[in-house]
Amino acid sequence: MSCPAAGQAFSGYGPRGCAFLGSMAPSSSQTLYGAPHGANSAEIAMAKERKTICQVLLPTAPPSEVTKNMANADSLNPPELDILAIALGAPARRVLERADSLGPLTGWRDGWISTKHGFCPPDPNAAPAALALSPGRVWSDICSRMPGIIARGRVREAILELPLIDGSEATIPDAALWAAVVCLGILASIWRYEDRNDGHEGIVKGARKEQFTNIHGEPDEEPETIGIPRNIVIPFRQVCTRLGRPLPYLSQSDVSLHNYKIRDPTSIYPYLPRAENMDLRWPIFNDRGEAMFLLCMAEVHGLFIPGPDLIARCQERVMEKDNDGLLVELVKLKEIIDQLSYVFHKISVNPHSGENFAPPASWGQGYAKFSAPLSKRLPALSGLFLPIFQCMDAFLMRTNFKSFLGIESIHLRAWMPLNIRAFLAAIENHYPVVPHEADAKKLDLKYEPSLTVRDILRKGKLAPLTKDMVMAVHSMVRVSSVTLQIMGSESWPVIGSLGDLLVAALNDVPTNIWDQAFPLDNLSWLPALVSPEVPRTYSISCFPFELLPETVDLTVTRAERSVSPLLLLDGQQKTRPGICSGFLNPDPTIDHTPRHQLTAGNDQSETVLIGLSRPLNFQLPVSPAAPVAMFAAGSGIAPFRGFWQARINSGVIGRNILFLGVQSRKKFLHKHELRQYVQTGKLELHVAFSRDSAGLVYDPVSRDLVEKTMEPRYIDATIMDQGPTVCDLIISTKLGGLGGYLYICGSVSLYETVMRGFRNALYKYRAVTKEGADELMAQAFAERLDTLKKDSKLWFSDGLLSTHAIRKLYQLQSRFLTRTGFPILFGTKLQELFLSLSFFIADSDRDSLLPDVVGIITQAASSPAAVAARKEIAELGEFVTNSATSAPAFQRGIIDYTRSICELDVRFLEQIRQELCEGYDVFMRVADVIHNYPTKEKRALHKVASTLMGYLERIGERVDSFYTDMGSLSLYHPESEANPARARWKFLQRRIKDGSFFVLARDMAPFNLDKPAQPISSFESKRNKRQSVSFDHILSQAVSSVSKVNGSKKPRRVEKRSGREPSTTRSPTIIQEEENDIPPVPVRPLRLADAHTARARGPSGSTSYEEQNVRKAAN
């Protein structure tokens, strides 16, 4: 037997699904939705569509009731436009057929759309392979190296080194056009990204951003390509023109639908392009946020592969007036749409979601900025550009585009590939499936809802009693001791109904008060007292294989609870069933006849509103070979019944294991069905009875449940019995396990019991210590510590420091200090509050001293420490400029500085939050005082204003301390670097280049021998601003100061010169007037080292708020 694909041209990896297993028919996503498959699938599908015009428009003779009284029968014949439409076929089908015939011959220049592959390329490797065989390979080569180039900060140098390659048909074949437009678009966009984020977009030292216009030749004044090198612009324009694009641009479909590669071409269930089966071919930043965003966009279209064909079928059914056939096609289309939400939720911001984690910060700082359009008139890299969303808008006849996204959608639609636009026009303008706008308005008639007492009692929340319900009744009657006793209950909610509460309080309330609270002539109190009932959710415990099932199974345990003794009257039942469980699972001995008259008329049937919800994280695995383990207790078995029916009846080969916890044999649900599946070897069952010694044990040899007497136990004991199997299911395949899918359904206590069983099993069979078992659990459930020390991917790329991480910190810290941080915290709102409080305090007490809060903050922001802090942030920006290469020499200093800055920011914000919370608490306490003592309002307001002003002053001092701490941090610590000598040399190079190395030479006054040299005072050590105060040190300084004042007089230097001034300068002779025989002190000339010493002392400015208090206390 030969491979059915023999003789076909090589396309990167063989036909889809072809593993050459005899004559195995390729199964694809179309098989799931009833589409024909095989070598002649297209011919079979078209044969089903071919009908004569008579069969479509005149299938039967008109009935006699229609023709009986007709004087003119011309209207019985179909209109000519309908005849022409049937003769030509459905417009959507014609677009698909044209694309199927011309696409492979022209490289799909009009856009990717086909009957068999939807909006996805038939072979994602074809265009990159064709580009690799052409001179345009240089573009794909540099794109494959792009993450490393960005991390090294060498983007511009690498792009400028590219040769100029012609983008015409003679150089780039049609088959390589889509790969070429993706690569060139990435290069143009990353150049523009580097231009906008080159280290000078935040806090700068005064240098202006470099301009890169008119590079390598002719000037380009077009806004899309201005400033981009011509070795990118020229071929980019040519390729875009060949693809029908009037201007060069990169779209969202380019970087998602045409930028992935398949990991395993044989993994086609349920469809081939899945996020877990794909990798980005040309990633830009190579982070998870970018990968998950783009791959999930591609997977959406992989799921929607049958969509275009189903939409064309729907249009054909409308043309044929086949309502039953249209319903079938719509149900198939709905099955696809229902699965889209699961794909979208693969993009998770939960850091414990494993590979699905998409860090929003890294995505926002990286790919989100990269996705900006080359100019304002071009389409942005928006998800609205993807064909599926535009297609569903057209199919559902959307008419309201007034929102921001609606306007953006109209703008993006004009730039889509021509095949896609033709398909949208075909389904939007011809034979729509949904009603026309005029018909839709008839169906959307607005009416005022009306409620009856019966509706309120049937659909209102009557039990159990909550605090709000009891408080509402008590506020209406006010004199009932019953309501007071119930309000004193320790546990809530109280078991009982609203009727029980009213009956119990009836004899406790005077008649006049009762009639005033609950008048029968005005029932407005009833809807105010009874809130709508909350819907209950129950798992469907079956898997119907019918297209539109008429019934579904539910597994409901009847819940019964004891009524509160405060509400019981003589002769009443002491227990009550649950609201929904009692309705769905009534007691046959009691509830066989209805005990109420809430049904309409004599009709005893109840109409119940039912809605369907699909839990996103409770789905079966897509692989039929994946093992599944289910853990349930009691009625928690409900969803798992649908699970095992779906897997067993669909013929999966993976193991199905059920761990079940039940109280006794009497409450063992679905035992006959479970035993049948166990005996056939399709299910493994392990049961734990907590209140029954007659146990059941699964025998793997006989594949049956064996009776065995044992002590009552819980489900964790069963997990321990099957410890090796459970451990293999928990541990991932990367660590040698089975990588099973684990599902738990039940209460929180069940979850804790199961997790305890997991840890004990891992500790007994796989780990040596309990800490090792916890670590295995953490690895299995993708729990990661998101710290700077342990996550090296943030700072390093393939072992080298990443400048992209430095850029993130630089932008965030710049924004915090200058844009969205301090300007909002300490901007106009704080100034308005300060002025309001100042006015009130001054008006009520003219002798009060007001602190200058705004001045404190302004002075702190302009202090030398703040200037030094901003200078260090600007240094970070210099590390990611276009020509920066010295960042690796200071990588340890950069990482330490980053850690310190982040800790300082968090600590500062936490301090500000604490001050604000304390101020708010004071404000609320004073508000209570004003409410209780109205006569003391003015005094209380003055007190709260003074207190709040004190908190504002403390906040200002916090700002000053924050800048002081930040100013003491430094990026440069050569002694901690791996190569201190190189770090010092790089530091010196940077200072010479920016001119700061010569600041000392400019600031120092030149030596003048004509003037006497000033003496150098003895060096006194100054305490660091964050250094603690020592009493001994203060005492020694005080003694030294006193001794200086009371000591001998300092010598006065006199310059002794001859009577005539010499023409040439001479060294002055230093003499001293003799006083107390003190010998003269020689004075040395000023040296450069002295200036360094003076700089090391630092400015004698103000210190932090805490240090000022310490200094005041010391003095």
N, C-alpha and C positions, 0 to 999 in steps of 0.2 A: 504494500500500500504506500502510495507516494503522498507527500505533503500537498494539500490543496493549493498552497501558495507557491508551488514550484514554478519557476519561470518568471516570477515577478521581479522587478528591479529592487535592489537593496535600498532600503529607506531608513537606515540607522539601526533599527531593531526589528525585523520581521513583521508580519501582519499582527494586528492586535489580538492577543490571546492565543497565538499559535505557539504551542509548546511541542508540536508534532507528536500528539498522542493518538495516532491512528486517524480516524475520521471524526475527531471530536468537533462538534459544532461550536463555533465561537459564541460564548454567551457575553452579552453586553448589557448595558443599562436598558437598551430597547427591548430586550427579552422580558424585562420585568413589567413592561407596560403593554404587552401584547403585540408589538410590532413584529412583522416577519423577519427572519434572519436566515443567513445562508448565502450561497453564491448568487442566487437569483432573487434576493429579497426585494430589490427595487422593482423588478418586473412583476413579481407577485402582488406587491402593493398597488402598482398601477393597474393591473388587471382587475383588481377589486373595485377600482374607481371608475373603470370604463363602463358607462351606461349610455344608451341612446337618449336623445333629447326627449323622445316620447316617454321613456321610462321615468325620466326625472320630472318633467312638467305635466304630463298627462298619464299618470300611472293607472287611473281608473276613470270610467265614465262619470260625468257629473250626476248626482242623484236627481231623481224626478222632482223632489221638493224644490230644487233650485231652478230647474228648467220649465216647470209647469206653467207659470204665469209670465214667462219672459216673452216680450214682443220682439226684442232684438237680441240675438244670441252671440253677437260679436265678442262680448266680454268673456265668453267662455274660453276663447283662445288665449294662449299666453302672450304677453307683450314681447315685442321684438328684441328689446334690450335683455330680457331674461333669456330669450333663445340664444342671442349672441354670447352672453356670459356662459351659458352651459356649453356652447360649442367651443369656446376658447378655454374653458376650465377656470378653476379658482385662481385668482391673481396671486395669492400667496404660493400656491403650488407651482405656478409658472416661474416665479422668481427662484424658487428652490431648484427647479429643473435646469434653468439657465445657469445658475451658479454651479450645479453639479457637472455640467458639460464643459463650461469655459474655465472654471477655476483651476483644475490641474494643468491646463495648457498655458495659462498666463501667469502662473505663480500666485493666483488668488489676488490679483491687483485690485479688484473691486471690493475685497473684503471677504473674511471667512464666514461662510454660511453654507450648510449642506444638509441634505436629508438625513444622512447617516451619522454625521458628527456634530450637528447643531452649529453653535458659534465657535467651537474649538477647532484648531487645526487638525487635519487628519493625521499628520505625523509631526509632532513638535520638534523632531530632530532634522527635518528636511531642510528648512531655511537656514539654520546655523551650519549644517554640513555644506550647503551650496556656497555660503559666504566664506567658509574656511578654505574652499578650493579656488577662491578668487583673490585678487589683490586686496580686497577689503578685509582680509583676515587680520590686518593690523588693528582694525577697529575692535573686532571681537577679542583679540588677544589683550588689549589694554583694558577692556571692560572686565575680562575675567580676573585681572589683577587689581581692579579698582578698590576693593576694601583695604588691601595692603597699601596702595598708593595714598589713599586718604589718611590712613593711620600714620604714615610716615610724613605727611605734609608735602608730597611731591606731585600734586595733581597737575599744576600748570607746567612744570618742567616736562612731565611725561607727555602731555598733550602737544606741547610745542615741538617735541622731537618727532612727531608723526609726519610721515610724508604726505604730500597732497595726492590723493587717489581720486581719479575721475569716477563720478557716479552714474555715468551713462550706461546704456545697454551693452555697449561693447566691452565694458569692464566688469560691471556687476550684473549678473543674469537675473531674469525675472524671478527665478526660484529663490534668490537670496534677498529679495527686496525687504521683506518683513524683518528679517534679522538685521539687515543694514540700517533700517530706520530706527530700530530699538537701540542699537549700539551708538549711532550718531546722535540720537536724541539724548541718550544718557551722557555722552561726552559734552554736548552743548549745555545741558542742564547742570551738570556738575561744575562746569566752568563758571556758569552764572552763580551757582551756589557759593563757590569759593570767592567770587567777586563780592558777594553780599555779606559773607561771613568770614572775613579774612583777618580777624583779630582787632579790627578798629571799629566795630559796631557797638561796643559798650563803652566802658571807661577807658580813655586813651590818655597818653602823656602829652598830647598836643600835636602829634604828627597827623597828617592828613592821609586818607586812603589813596593808595596808588591807583592810577588809571591805566587801563589796558586797552585803550582804543587804538585803532589803526595798526594792528599788529601784522607784520609780515605782508605788507603790500597795500592793496587798494583799500581806501576807507569804505566802510559799510554803514550807511546811515539808517538802515531799517531797524526799528525798535526790537525786533526779535533776535537779530544777530549782531547788533552793534557791540563791539568790544570782544567778540568771540573770534578766534583765529580762523583764517580763511581755509586752512587745511581741514576744518570741520564744517564750516559754513557752506562752501561750494558743493561738496558731495551731498550734504544734508538737503540742500535745496533741490538738487537734481533727483535724489531718491524720492523726496516728498512729491515732487511734480509727477513722477511716474506713477505714484500711488493715488493721484487725483487730489492732492492736498494743495490748495492755492498758496499756503504759507507753510514754512517748516515748523513743526511742533511735535511734541511727544505726548501721547495720550495715555490714559489709565489702562486701556485695553492693550496697549503696546507693552507696558512693563509687567502686566499680569498674564494675559492670554497668550502672549508670544515670548514669554521670558521664563519658561519652566522646562524642566526635564524630568522624565519619569525614572523612578528608582527601579521598579520591577515591572517590566512590560506584561508579565503574565498575571499580575494581581489585578484582575478586572472586575472583581465583585465588590460592591454593586456597580461601580463604574471605575474606569481607569484613573482619571485625573482627580485624585484625592490629596488633601494636604499632607497626610502621612505617607503618601506614595510619590511625592514630588519634592524637588529642590529648585531654588532659583538658579537659573543658568548664569545670569549676570547680576549678582547682588551689588548694591551700591555701598551700603555700610555694613552689611553682613551681621545685623542684629536680629533678635527674634521678633521685635515689633514690626520691622519691615517685612521679614519673611512671612509671618503669619498673616499680615494684612494682604499682601499680594497673592499668596498661595490660596487663601480662602476665597479671594475674588475669582481666581481661576477655578477653584473647586465648585463654586456656584454654577459656573457654566458647564463644568463636567457633569454635575447633577442634572442640568437642564439640557443635556444632549438631545433627548427625544422631544424637547419643547417645540422647536420650529415645525417639526413634522406634525405634532399633535395640533398645533394652532392651524396649520393648513387643513388638517382633517376637519376641525371644527368649522372652518369656513365652507368646506365642501358639504358638510351636513346641513348647514344653513341654506346653501344653494339648492340642495336636494329636498329641503323641507322635511328632513328626517330627524324628528325630535328625539326619538329613542336613541338613535345613533349619536346625536349630539350630546345627549346626557352621558353616554358611555365615554366619549372622548373628553368631556369636561371633568368627569371623575378621575380619569387617568392623569389629566393635567393638574388637578387638585392634589393628587398624591405627590407629585413632584414639588408643588409650591409648599406643601406642608413640611417638607424636609429642609427647606431653605433656612429656617430659623436655627436648625441644629448646626448648619455650616457656619452661619454668622457667629454663633456662640463659641465656635472654636477660637475666636479671637478673644482671649480672656485677659483681664487685668489683674487676676488673682495670682500672686507670686507663687502659690502652691499648686498651680495647674500644669506643671511640667513643661513639655515642649509647646503647649498652647499659650504660654505666658507671653504677652506682648507688653513690655514695659511702656507705659504711656509717656514717661519723661523722655526716654531715649528716642521713641518714635516722634515725639513733638519737636525735639531738638535736631533730629537728623532727617528722616525721610519727609516729614511734613514740610520742612523748609526747602528741601530739594524739590518737592512737587510743585513749587510755585511756577506759573507759566513764564515763558521767555518774554512775553509782553502782555499788557492788559487786554489786548484784543484777541488773544489766543485762548483756547480752552485749557483750563487747569486740569491737573491730574486728579479728577474727581470721580468717585464711584458712580455718579450719575451718567458718566460716559459709557459705562458697560452696557452691552446690547440687551441683556436680560431685563434691566429696569425700564429701558425705553420700550422694549417689546411688550411688557405687561401693561405699561401706560396706554399704549396704542390698542392692545387687545381689549382692555377694560373700558375703552372710550373715555379716558380722562379728559375733562374739559376745563377744570379749574387749575390754572397755573399762576395764581396770583401770589403765592408764597415765594420766599426767597429761593427755596430749592426748585419750585416750579419754574421760575424765571430762568434759573441756571440750567434746568433741564432743556428748555426750549433753545437756549444758546448752544448747549453742547450737541444737541441733535443735528444742527446744521453742519457740524464738522465730522460726523461719523462716516465710515466707509460707505460707498455708494450702494453696494449690495444690501447692507443693513437698512439704509434709508428706503430703498425700493421695497423691502419686505415690510417695513413699518407703514409705508403708504398703502401697500396692498391690503393689510389687515385693518387699517384704520378707515379707509375710504370705500371699501367694497364689502358688502354682506357682513356687517358687524354681528358678533355673537350676542352682545348685550343689547338691551333695548335702546332705541334712539332717545335723544334728549327729551323730545316731547312725550314719548311713552314713559320715560323714567320719571318725569314730573308727576304723571298720574299715579305712579306707584309710591311716590314720596309725599303723599298728602299728610299734612300735619293735623293732629287732633289733640284735644285737651283730655288727658287721662282723668277718669272718674273712679273713685274708690268707694266701696261699700263696706259696711261693718263686717260682712262675711269675708271680703278680701283681706281686711286688716287682720282678722282673727286667723285666717288660713295662712297668710304669708308674713305675719309679724312674729317678732321674737317674744314669746311668752314664758319661756323657761330656758335655763335656770335663772335665778334671780341674781342680778349684778348690783353693785353699789349704786350705780346711776339709777337703776329702776327703783330701788328701795328709797333712795333720796328723793326721787321725783314724787313718789306716793306720799312720803312723809311731809314734803313741802306743801302738799295740797291739803292734807288733813291736820297735821301739826300736833294733834292731841292724842295720837295713838301710841299706847305703850308697846304694842306688838311691833310696830316699825322700829321703835327705839331698841327693843331687844334684838331684833334681827340685825340692825346696824352695828350692834356690839359683837357680832359673830367674828370668830378668829379666822375662819377659812372662808374663802370666796371662790367661786359663786356658791350661793346657798341653794341646795336642792329643793326645788319647789317651783310652782308656776305663779304668774301674776294673779291668776284667779284665786289660788290658795291664799296669797297675801291679802287680797281684797276681802275675801270671805272671813279670814281671821281678824281683820281690823274692823269689820262691819259693826259688830256688837260693842266695840270699844270707842266708837266715835259718835258724838251726838248727831241726831237726825238732821238738824238744820245745817250743820257743818258738812255733813256727807252730801246732802242735796246741793249745797253750794259748790262743793268740789267736783262732783260728778253729776251734773244736770243731764237729764234724759232728753230734754228738748234741744240741747246744743251739745253735740258729740265732738266738738273740736278738741277736747282733751284726750280723746282716744288715740288719734294718730300721733299726738305729741308724747303720749305715754308709751306707746308700742312702737319700737323701731323695727325696720325690716329685718327679717331673719337672714343670717349669714349662710350662703350656700355650703353644702357639705360635699366633700370630694371622696369618691370611692373608686378603687381601681377596677377596671374591667378585667374579669378573671376568665377570659377566653380569647381566642384568636380566630375570628371569623375570616374565612378565605373568600367569602362572597364579595362581590363588588359593592353592593349596598345591602348589608345585613339588616334583617328585620328585627332581630332580638340580640341582646347581649347578656352575658351572665355576670352577676355580682356575688361576691362572697362577703356577707354581712353578719357579724356577730351581734346578737341582741344585747344591748347594754342596759342594765337595771341598777338603780341607785336608791338609797333610802332617803325618804323625804325628811326634812328638818323637823324635829319634834315641836318646834315653835309654831309650825304651820298645820300640824295634824289636828283634826277634829275627830270626834267619835264616829266610828264606822268608815273612816277613810282608809284607803290602801296605804301601807307603809312604804312601798317601793313604787317607783315610776320607771317606765322604759325610756330610753333615749328618744329624742325627737325624731330623727331620721332612721335610726336603727330599729326603733319600734314600729315605724311606718313600713319600712322595707322588709322587716323580718318579724311579723306579729306573732304573738303567742296563740297558737291554734285553739287552746282551751279557753281563752278569755276574749281574744279579739276577733272571733269568727263573725261577729255582727258589729256594724258600726254603732258607737255609743254617742254619736253627735249628729246634729242636723245641719252641718255646714255645707253639704252638697246641694247643688242646684236642683230644685224640684224633687222628682222621684229618681233621678239618675244617681246611682250609687257609685259610679266610676269616678276616679280621681285623675285629673289631668295634671301632670307634673312637668315643670320646665326642666330640661336636661341640657347641659352644655358639656363640651368636650375640651379638655386641656391636655396638652402633651408635655410631660416633664422633660426638660432638655437633657438632664444628666441621668436619665433612667431608660437607656436605650440598649438594645442588644448590639453586640459587636458586629461590624460589617463582615468580618471574616467568618465563614462557616466552620473553619477548623479551630477557632479560638475556644479554649475551655471556659466554661461558665460555672461559677459557684454561687448559689443562692442561699441566703440566711434569713429565716422568717420565724415568727412566733404567732400562733393562733391564726386570726384572720389576715395576718400579714402575708399569708400564702397567696392571696388574691392575684396580685400582678404576676407572680411567678407561674401561675397556671397558664396565663397567656404566653409567658416566655417559653415554657417547655412544649406547649402545643405548637408554637411558631417554629421552633428549632426542630422538633421531631418530625412534624408533618412536612417540612420543607427539605428534609433529607440532609441535614448538616452532619458533619463527621466529628465535630468537637464534643468533648465530654460535657455532660449536664449533671451537676451534682447539687443536691438539695439538702440543706441542714435545717431541720424543723424542730422547733420547741413547742410542745403541747402540754396542757395540764394533765389530761388523762386520755385513755383510749376512746372514751365517749365523745370527746371533742376533736377527734382526729378527722379533719376534713379531706374530702376527695380521696379517701383511702383506697377505694376500688380502682379508680383510674391510676393512681400512683403505683399500686401493686402490679397492674397490667404493664405499665411502662418499665418497671423494674424487672419483671420477668422476661421481657423481650430485650433487655440489655440496653435500652435507650436512655435510662435514667438511673442515677445512683442516689439512694435515699438513706439519710442518717437521722433518726428521730430520737429526741430526748423528752421523756415524760417527767414532769416535775412533781406530780402527785399520784403517780401510779407505778407500782413495782413490776407490772407485766409489760416488759419492754420489747422492742423490736430491733433486731440487729441485721444490718445488710451483710449478706454473704456474697463476696465477689466470685466465688467458685460456682455456686448454684444460681447466682443472680436472682436472689429472692430474699424476702424479709423473714427472718427466723425468730420464733418466739424465744424469749429468754427472760428469766426472772432476775431483776437487778434493783438496786437502790434507786429511788427517785433522784433525778439529776437535771441539770440545766444544759443549755446548748453549748456552753464552753467546754463541758466534759466530753461531749461528742466531738468537738473540734480537736481536743487533745488526743482522742482515740485515733483520729485520722490526721495526726500531726504531720507526718512526712508529705502527704498529699497537699495539705493546706499550705505548708511552707513553700512547696514548689509553685502553688498557685499565686502566692503573694509575691515571691521574688520574680523580678523581671527576667526576660530572656537574655539581656545583656550580662546578667549575673549568673546565668546557668539555670534559671527557673523556667516555669511554663508561661509566666506572664499572663495569668488568667484574669478574667473579668469578674469582680466580686460585687455582689448586690446585697443590700440589707434593707429589709422592710419591717418596720415595727416601731416600738416606742424607743425613747432615749435610753432606758435601762437595757433594752435588748442590744442597742448599739454598743453600749459600754461593756456588756457581757461578751459580745462577739470580739471586740477589740482586745479585751483581756485574754480571751482564748487565743487570739493571734500572737500576742506577745509571749504567752506561756509556751505556745508551740514552737515559736522561733527560738526561745531561750533553751528549750529542751532538745531540739533536733538540729539547729543550725548555728546558734551563737554560743559563745563561751560564757559571756557575762550578760547581765540584764541590760547594761548600756549598749552592748553590741546588738542585742535584740531590738532595742529602741532605734538604733541607727539603721538596721535593716528595714524596720518599719518606715522610717523617714525616707529612705531611698525608694522604697516601694511605692509610697504615696506622694512622692515628689515634693516633700517638705524641705525647702532650702533656706539657709540662713543668708539673708540679703544684706551682707556686710561688706564693707570696702576691703577688709583684710582677706576674706575667704573667696570673694568673687573677683578673680583676676581678669575676667573677660572685659570688665569695664575699663581697665587701664592698659591692658596689654593685648596686642594682637599678634599671635604667633610668636610670643616671647619678646616682642619689642614694644616700647612705649607707644601708645596711640595718641596722636595729637587730636583726634576727634573727641576723646574724653576731656582733654584740656579745654577744648572749645566749649563743651557743655558747661563746665564749671565757670568759665569766664563769662559766658552769656547769662547764666543764672545769677551769679553774684553781681554782675553789672546791673541786671534788671532789679535785683533786690535793693541795691543802694541808690539807684537813680530813677527807676521808672515805676514799677508796680509795688515796691516795698515801702521804703521810707517816705516817699512823697504821699502815699495814701495813709500810712499810719500817723504821720506827723504833719499833715498838710492843712488844708483849709478847715476841715471839720474840727481838728484839735484847736486851731486858732479861734474858731467861732465859739467853741466851748470855753476856752480860756477867757475870751472877752466877755462872754455872758456871766461867768462866775465872778470875774473882776468887777464888773458893773454892779452886781448884786451885793457883793461884800462891801464895796466902797460906799454904796448907797445906804446900807444898814449900819455900817460902823466906819466912820471916817478916819479913825485912828489905826485901822488895820494895816499891816505891812503886806503888800502883795509881792509874791516872788515873780521874777521875770522868767516864766517858763519858756516862752518863745525864744527869748534871748539865750537861755541855757542851751536849747536844742540847736539854735543857729550857731552859737559859738562852738559847740561840740562838733558840728558838721564842717566847720572851717578851721578846726584846731590843727596843730602840726601832726597829731596822731591820725586824724582823719585824712590829711593829705598823704601821709606815709602809707595808710591802708589802701587808698585809691591808687597810689603809685604801684603797690604790689599787685593789685588786680590788673592794672594796665600791663604789668610785666607778663602776666599770664597771656594776655592777648598777643603780646609780641612773640610768644612761642608758637602761635599758629598763623603768623603772617606768611605771605607768599614765599619769602626767602629764608624763613627760620629753619635752622638745622641743629640748634644747640639744646633742644628739649631733652634728648636722652642723657645728656651729661648731668642734668639736674633732676632725674626722675624721682629719686627718693625724697628730695626736698619738696618737689611738687606734690607728691602723694601725701607727705606729712602735713604740708601746708593746707591741702584740701581737707584732710581729716580735721585739722584744728579749726578751719574756717566753718565747716559744717557744724561741728560741735558748738562753736561760739554762736552761730546763727540760731540754732535750736534753743540754746540756753537763754539767749537774749529774748527771743519770742515767748518762751515760757515765762520769763520774768514779767514781761509786759502783760501777758495774759493774766498772770496772778494779780498784778496791780489792778487791772481792770475789773477782775472778778471781785476783789475786795471792795473796790469803790462801788460796784453795783450792789453788793450786799449792804453796805452802809446806806446807800440811797433807798433800798427797799425797807430797811428798818426805820428810817426817818419817815418814809411814806406811811408806814403803819402808825407811827406816833401821831402824824398829822391827822390821820383818819380817826384815831381814837380821842385825840385832844385837839379839837379845832381851834381853841383859843391860843394855843402855843405854836401856831403855824409859822409866824414870822421868825420866832426864835429858832424853831427847828430848821427852817430853810437856811438861815444864816449858818447854823451849825453844819448842815450837809454841804453847803457851798464851800465853807472853809476846809472841811475834810476832803472834799473832792479836789480842791486846789492843792492840798498837800500831796494827794496821790499824783496829780499832774507834775508837781515838782519832783517827786521821786522818779517818775517816768523820764523826765528830762535828765536827771542824774544817771539813770540807767543808760541812756543814749551816750552820755559822755564817757561812762565806764566802758561801754561797748566799743567805741572808737579807740579808747586807750588800749584795750586788750587787742583789738585787731591791728593797731599800729605797731604793737610789739612783735607781731608775727613776721616771719621773713621766708621767702622762697629759697634763699641761698644758704645752704649749709654744706660747703664743700667737704668738710671733714666727715660727713655721713655718707657721701657718695661712694660708689664703687671705685672710681678713679679720682681722688681729690685733686691731683695735679691738673688733670684735664678740666675739671670743673672750675678751678681757679683761673685757668687760662681762658676758658670760654667766657667766664664772668668779666675778665679784663677786656676781652675782645668786644663784648657787648657795650661796656662802658666807654671804650674808645670810639666805637662806631656811633653811638648816640650823643657823644660829646660830654656826658656827665663826668668822665674821668678828669676833664680839665676844669671842673668847677672850682676846685681848690686853688689852682693857679690863677684864675681870674679874680677870686674873692680876696686873696691875700694881698695886703698892701706891700709895695716894694720897700726894701730896706733903704732907709735914709740915714746916712752916717752923720748928717748935720744935726739930727735930733737925738736926744738921749734915748737909749733903749729902756723900755718899760720892764720893771721887774716882774718875774713870774711868781705869782702867789703860790704858796704851798698847796699841793693837791689835796682836796678833801673829798673823800668818797661820798657819793650821793646814793641814797637808797633808791632802788628800782621801784617803779610805780606800783608793782604788784607784790613787793616784798613786805613781809610782816615787820612790825615795829618791836624793837627790843628796848626794855627799860634801861638796861645797863648802857646801851649805845646812846640813848637820849641823855642820860646822866653824864656820860663822858663828854658829849658835845657841849653840854651846858657848862661843865667845869672848864673846858678848853676856851669857850667864849669869854667867860669871866676872867680867866687868866690873861687873855689877850687885851681886854679892856684895862685891867689894872696893872698890866705889865709895863715894861719900859717903852718909851716912845720909839717909834720906828725911825730908822735913819733916813735922813733926807739926802738925796743924791744931788751933788752940785757938779757941774761941768766946768773944770778949770781950764781956761784957755789963755793964750798970750794976748797981749794988748792988741795986736794987729791980726786980723783974720787972715789965715793963709788961703792962697788961691786953690789949693788942693785939699780935699777932705782928708781928715786923719781920724784915727780911732779915738773916740773920747776917752779921757781918763776919768775913772770913777773914783771920787774921794768922798769922804764922809766927815761931817762935822762931829767933833769929838764930844760925846755926851756919855757920861758914866762909863767911859773907857770901853765902849762896845766896839769890837772890831768890825771893819767894813765887810759887807756881804757881796761877793762878786756876782755880777749879773751876766748871764750868758745871752747871746743873741737869739732871736726867735728862729726856731727851726720848723721844718715841715712836720716833724714828729709831734711838736707841740700843738700844731693845728689838728692833727689826728686825735690827740688826747682830748682837746677841747670838743671835737665832734663826738667823741665817745661818751662825754658826759651827758650829752643830750640837752634839749631845751629845759629851762627851769620853769616850765609852765605848770598848769594845774594838773592834779592827779585825779584819780577816780573818786567817786562819792564816798566809798568805804574808807579810802585812805585819808580823805579830809576829816572824816569823823575821828579816825584814830589819831591824826595829828592834833586835832583840837583837844582830844582827851589827854594826850601826852603833855600838851602845853598848859 
